[in-house]
Amino acid sequence: MKVDQKGHTISIRDTQGDFTSFLMKVTHQYKTFEKHNIIIDLLLHNDLSTNDIKLFMPLSKQHKKAKKSFVIVTPDFDYNAVPSKLTVVPSLLEAHDIIEMEEIERDLGF
């Protein structure tokens, strides 16, 4: 797992290719990241199912309750199959753009 901080955003990338252990690490270390916007970088995984992505739902709900952004990045995925409560995008650039838009919305009081 590799963690990069850029401003008010933390990117967490799986470097081992083991989705289950990555999810466990992120969950156990969540308190370390909770004050920042989070990008979960799953670009290493090409075979994730909708159910795999849904496993991030509890973290996403908790994070959004704290008025922070939680974005998952995964390539080649049916983005319409994911519940609207989860934000899933195909690229890191798009993840950063979404976080910027959500920051502006929060600043404006939406």
C-alpha positions in Angstrom: 0.0 0.0 0.0 1.4 3.4 -1.0 0.0 6.6 0.5 0.6 10.0 -1.2 -0.6 13.3 0.2 -1.2 16.2 -2.2 -2.7 19.2 -0.4 -6.0 18.2 1.3 -6.2 14.9 -0.6 -4.6 11.5 0.2 -4.2 8.9 -2.6 -4.0 5.3 -1.3 -2.7 2.8 -3.9 -2.6 -1.0 -3.8 0.9 -2.1 -4.7 0.6 -5.8 -3.9 -2.4 -6.8 -6.1 -4.3 -8.4 -3.2 -7.6 -6.7 -3.1 -8.8 -8.3 0.2 -5.7 -7.4 2.2 -5.7 -3.9 0.7 -9.3 -3.3 1.9 -8.4 -4.6 5.3 -5.3 -2.3 5.6 -7.4 0.8 4.4 -10.1 -0.1 6.9 -7.7 -0.6 9.8 -5.7 2.6 9.1 -8.8 4.7 8.3 -8.3 6.9 11.4 -5.0 8.1 9.9 -6.7 9.4 6.8 -10.1 10.6 8.1 -9.3 14.3 8.1 -8.5 14.4 4.3 -10.2 13.7 1.1 -9.5 10.1 0.0 -8.7 8.6 -3.4 -8.6 4.8 -3.5 -6.4 3.9 -6.4 -7.4 0.4 -7.8 -5.8 0.9 -11.2 -3.7 -2.3 -10.6 -6.9 -4.4 -10.5 -8.7 -5.1 -13.8 -11.0 -7.8 -12.6 -13.0 -6.2 -9.8 -16.7 -6.9 -9.5 -19.4 -4.5 -8.4 -19.6 -6.4 -5.1 -15.9 -5.8 -4.6 -16.3 -2.1 -5.0 -19.4 -2.1 -2.7 -17.1 -3.3 0.1 -15.9 0.3 0.3 -19.5 1.5 1.0 -19.2 1.7 4.9 -16.0 3.7 4.6 -17.5 6.0 2.0 -20.6 6.7 4.0 -18.6 7.4 7.2 -16.2 9.7 5.2 -18.9 11.7 3.5 -20.7 12.1 6.8 -17.6 14.0 7.9 -18.0 16.3 4.9 -15.0 14.8 3.0 -14.7 13.3 -0.5 -14.2 9.6 -1.0 -13.4 8.6 -4.6 -12.5 5.1 -6.0 -10.5 4.9 -9.2 -10.7 1.7 -11.2 -10.3 1.0 -15.0 -12.7 -0.9 -17.3 -15.7 -1.0 -15.0 -19.5 -0.6 -15.4 -19.8 2.6 -13.5 -23.6 2.6 -13.8 -23.8 -0.6 -11.8 -22.4 1.0 -8.7 -24.8 2.7 -6.2 -25.0 6.4 -6.5 -23.6 6.8 -2.9 -20.2 5.6 -4.2 -18.1 7.7 -6.5 -16.2 5.6 -8.9 -14.2 7.0 -11.8 -11.8 5.7 -14.5 -8.7 8.0 -13.9 -6.8 9.8 -11.2 -7.3 13.1 -13.0 -11.0 12.7 -12.9 -10.9 11.8 -9.2 -9.0 15.0 -8.4 -11.5 17.0 -10.5 -14.5 15.5 -8.6 -12.8 16.3 -5.3 -12.3 19.9 -6.4 -15.9 20.2 -7.4 -17.2 18.7 -4.1 -14.9 21.1 -2.2 -16.4 24.0 -4.1 -19.9 22.7 -3.4 -19.1 22.4 0.3 -17.7 25.9 0.4 -20.8 27.3 -1.2 -23.0 25.4 1.3 -24.6 22.8 -1.0 
